[in-house]
Amino acid sequence: MSTPQINLYESIWQQKLKTAGSSPTNRVKEAIKELTPGYRALDIGCGEGLFGSLAKDHFRHICGIDCSPAVLKTARSKGVDALMADLDERHLPFNNDSFDWISCLDVIEHVFDPEHLLNEIYRVLHRNGTLILTTPNIRFIDFINPLLLKGVFPKTSQDSGSYDGGHLHYFTFRDIKKLLSNAGFTVVRERGYDEKKYFSAKVVAFKMMMKFWEKEINKEFFCQGILVTATKI
């Protein structure tokens, strides 16, 4: 990342740390559900170490990386071996096949080159290792409506201090699966989270007409977040 980008994320984290609570976000709760015991885990974009602190009982060693000095100290205080790293640099600061679990929670939308990041994750992940990835779902109906009805591009982040929390890219389920496949991963599971319930006559009628595709409709249009679990075969 360039110095202005790093300064931007540092300022965002400074603001978030002032109001941060101890309760995990929904994406952290959903990612924790995907964990099984392992040896070494890496949390990319570890932030203040909330996911790592909850996941550490599953692993002998958990490492985190982030570009914000403000949060690294907090992450270390929670038992995460947190390192300073720039995700837009050429390589992640680890050897090949270093981890058997990697989490990348709402990070891929922030990096300049998502394909490069996934290639690097593939490199440092053990064979048969697992990646848990989350990102906002741009196909979520509350994101589509402002674009269609008001001509306003949706905001997918709640973070203040920058335009859309510094998000650079926007993804659908199909986008993420294609990126993962191109990097060599095999998708094991995909699901949405933060599902919203809508009861308008139009929505009910739409679901009834497409009942055979109802599960896909819920995932594609009524879930704010994408969660994908993939493995390196």
C-alpha positions in Angstrom: 0.0 0.0 0.0 1.1 3.6 -0.6 1.8 5.8 2.4 -1.5 7.7 2.0 -3.4 4.4 2.0 -1.7 3.2 5.2 -2.3 6.6 6.8 -6.0 6.3 5.8 -6.4 2.8 7.4 -4.5 4.0 10.5 -6.9 6.9 11.0 -9.9 4.5 10.5 -8.6 2.1 13.1 -7.8 5.0 15.5 -11.5 5.9 15.3 -12.7 2.3 15.6 -10.5 1.6 18.7 -12.2 4.4 20.5 -15.6 2.8 20.3 -14.6 -0.9 19.9 -16.5 -3.3 22.1 -15.6 -6.8 23.2 -18.5 -8.4 21.3 -17.5 -10.0 18.0 -19.0 -8.9 14.7 -21.4 -11.2 12.9 -18.7 -12.0 10.3 -16.4 -13.1 13.1 -19.1 -15.3 14.7 -19.9 -16.9 11.3 -16.2 -17.5 10.5 -15.6 -19.1 13.9 -18.3 -21.7 13.0 -16.1 -22.9 10.1 -13.1 -23.7 12.3 -11.7 -27.1 13.1 -8.6 -27.8 15.2 -5.3 -27.2 13.5 -1.6 -26.4 14.1 -0.8 -22.9 12.7 -3.3 -20.3 11.6 -3.0 -16.9 10.0 -5.5 -14.0 10.2 -5.0 -11.6 7.3 -6.1 -8.1 8.3 -6.2 -9.2 11.9 -7.2 -5.7 13.2 -7.4 -5.6 17.0 -7.1 -9.4 17.1 -10.7 -10.2 18.0 -11.0 -13.2 15.6 -7.6 -14.4 16.6 -8.4 -14.3 20.3 -11.5 -16.3 19.8 -9.9 -18.8 17.4 -6.7 -19.4 19.3 -8.1 -22.3 21.3 -8.4 -24.2 18.0 -4.7 -23.8 17.2 -1.2 -24.2 18.8 -0.1 -20.9 17.2 -2.1 -18.1 15.6 -0.5 -15.3 13.7 -2.0 -12.1 12.4 -0.9 -9.4 10.0 -2.2 -5.8 9.5 -0.9 -2.5 8.2 -2.0 -0.5 11.2 0.4 0.0 14.1 -2.5 1.1 16.2 -4.1 -2.3 16.3 -1.1 -4.6 16.4 -0.4 -3.8 20.0 -4.0 -4.6 20.9 -3.9 -7.8 18.9 -0.7 -8.9 20.7 -2.3 -8.3 24.0 -5.0 -10.8 23.1 -2.5 -13.6 22.4 -2.1 -13.1 18.6 1.4 -13.1 17.2 0.7 -9.9 15.2 3.1 -8.6 12.5 3.2 -5.5 10.5 2.6 -6.3 6.8 1.5 -4.5 3.6 -0.9 -6.7 1.7 -0.1 -4.8 -1.5 3.5 -5.7 -1.4 4.9 -8.4 -3.7 4.9 -11.3 -1.1 3.4 -12.0 2.2 6.2 -12.3 4.9 6.0 -16.1 5.2 7.5 -19.2 3.6 5.6 -21.5 1.3 3.2 -23.9 3.1 3.4 -22.1 6.5 -0.2 -22.4 7.7 -3.0 -25.0 7.7 -5.8 -22.4 8.3 -6.0 -18.8 6.9 -8.8 -16.3 7.5 -9.3 -13.2 5.4 -12.4 -11.4 6.8 -13.6 -8.4 4.9 -10.1 -7.6 3.6 -10.1 -8.5 -0.1 -12.2 -5.5 -1.0 -9.5 -3.2 0.5 -6.4 -4.4 -1.5 -5.3 -3.1 -4.8 -4.9 -6.5 -6.5 -7.2 -9.2 -5.1 -5.8 -11.8 -7.5 -2.3 -11.3 -6.2 -3.5 -11.6 -2.6 -5.3 -14.9 -3.3 -2.2 -16.2 -5.1 -0.1 -15.3 -2.1 -2.6 -16.9 0.3 -2.5 -20.1 -1.8 1.3 -20.1 -1.6 1.6 -19.8 2.2 -1.2 -22.3 2.8 -0.5 -26.0 3.4 -1.8 -28.5 0.9 -5.3 -29.5 2.1 -5.3 -26.3 4.2 -8.4 -24.2 4.5 -9.2 -20.5 3.7 -12.1 -18.7 5.2 -13.0 -15.6 3.3 -15.7 -13.0 3.8 -16.6 -9.8 1.9 -19.7 -7.6 1.4 -22.3 -8.9 -1.1 -22.8 -6.2 -3.7 -25.9 -8.0 -4.9 -27.6 -7.5 -1.6 -31.0 -5.9 -2.2 -30.3 -3.0 0.1 -27.2 -2.2 -2.0 -29.0 -2.6 -5.3 -32.0 -0.4 -4.5 -30.1 2.9 -4.1 -28.3 2.2 -7.4 -31.5 1.3 -9.3 -34.0 3.7 -7.7 -31.8 6.7 -6.8 -28.8 6.4 -9.1 -26.5 6.4 -6.0 -23.7 3.8 -5.7 -24.2 1.8 -2.5 -22.0 2.1 0.6 -20.9 -1.3 1.8 -19.0 -0.2 4.9 -20.0 1.4 8.2 -16.5 2.8 8.8 -16.2 6.6 8.7 -13.2 8.6 7.8 -13.0 7.7 4.1 -15.3 7.0 1.2 -17.0 3.7 1.9 -14.4 2.7 4.5 -11.6 2.5 2.0 -13.3 -0.3 -0.1 -11.7 -0.5 -3.6 -13.6 -3.5 -5.1 -17.1 -5.0 -5.0 -17.9 -8.7 -5.3 -20.8 -11.2 -5.9 -20.7 -14.9 -4.9 -19.8 -15.7 -8.5 -16.9 -13.2 -8.6 -15.4 -14.6 -5.4 -15.7 -18.2 -6.6 -14.0 -17.3 -9.9 -11.2 -15.5 -8.2 -10.6 -18.5 -5.8 -10.8 -21.0 -8.7 -8.3 -19.0 -10.7 -5.9 -19.0 -7.8 -6.1 -22.8 -7.5 -8.6 -23.2 -4.6 -11.5 -25.6 -4.5 -14.6 -24.0 -2.9 -16.0 -26.3 -0.2 -18.9 -24.2 1.1 -20.5 -20.9 0.3 -23.2 -19.1 2.2 -24.5 -15.7 3.1 -24.9 -14.2 6.5 -26.7 -11.2 8.0 -29.9 -12.3 6.2 -32.6 -9.8 6.1 -36.3 -10.7 6.1 -38.6 -8.8 3.7 -42.4 -9.2 3.7 -43.5 -6.9 1.0 -46.1 -8.4 -1.5 -43.6 -8.0 -4.4 -40.8 -9.9 -2.5 -43.2 -12.7 -1.4 -44.6 -13.1 -4.9 -41.1 -13.1 -6.4 -40.0 -15.8 -4.0 -43.1 -17.9 -4.7 -42.6 -17.7 -8.4 -38.9 -18.8 -8.0 -39.5 -21.3 -5.1 -37.3 -23.9 -6.7 -34.5 -21.4 -6.5 -35.5 -19.9 -3.1 -32.3 -20.9 -1.3 -30.2 -19.3 -4.0 -32.4 -16.2 -4.0 -31.9 -15.7 -0.2 -28.2 -16.1 -0.5 -27.8 -13.8 -3.6 -30.2 -11.0 -2.7 -31.1 -11.0 0.9 -27.7 -11.6 2.6 -25.4 -8.7 3.2 -22.2 -10.7 3.5 -20.5 -13.5 1.5 -18.7 -16.3 3.4 -16.7 -18.9 1.4 -14.7 -21.8 2.7 -12.1 -23.1 0.3 -9.3 -25.6 0.4 -5.9 -26.0 -1.3 -5.9 -29.5 -2.9 
